[in-house]
Amino acid sequence: MLTDWHFYALAIPAVILLGLAKGGFAGMGALSLPMLTFAVDPVRAAAILLPILIAQDVVGVWAFRRTVDWRLLGWMMPGAMLGIWLGYAFAASVSPVGVMAAVGAISTLFGGFRLWAARHTPREALRWPEWIGSLFGLASGFTSQIAHAGQPPFQLWVLPRKLERDVLIGTTAVFFAALNWIKVPAYAALGQFTRSNLLTAAALLPLALASTVAGVWLVRRIAPERFYTAIYVLMILVGAALICEATI
């Protein structure tokens, strides 16, 4: 189990952001992994967060299990599985510095995309064939495997379809819950489910669950839009810092 105070100084706010994201402040959790990358290598950081994400997914999947667009998921999941494998191959063949640069790039692009999306209403879905969803799934699986940041490709394909609110939430919950379980063998193959990493995740889990409950309570009382701009600007800055650190 990690005992470095520097790690927990970053891990505690990172896990709180994960909990708030699962509680309703969608998107905030994407900052968690880039933050932890300043304390441990990105693959280890992702492995520590993965069991926490899986535990948090249970609530969302159970609550919205009856409002899921299974046809949409059927087209996206094959590509997502391939994307996870490509992400695993990338992490296995590239140095930690290279993975850090990739995490920085994904963080910067995620923050930029969310700032752009906040100012642009999603257009109606183009008349593309449904199999194109597999390509968006591939991109989502890859970025999810590398940085737990699969939301932008997923949203680019799904949001223009203007699903009903509960169907959108349920489809999103099931998609990323499935991705998180599919990532388990990949992180096991990378040798990241060590006793130390699992004990660290277990130590952080109560805080993660408490912050999820707090997120559900807060999202009903505070407009989350007030926080999004600051979070996404911070993602861009953190991503840029990681890229600079990886290239120096």
Order of alpha helices (4+ residues) and beta strands (2+ residues): alpha-alpha-alpha-alpha-alpha-alpha-alpha-alpha-alpha-alpha
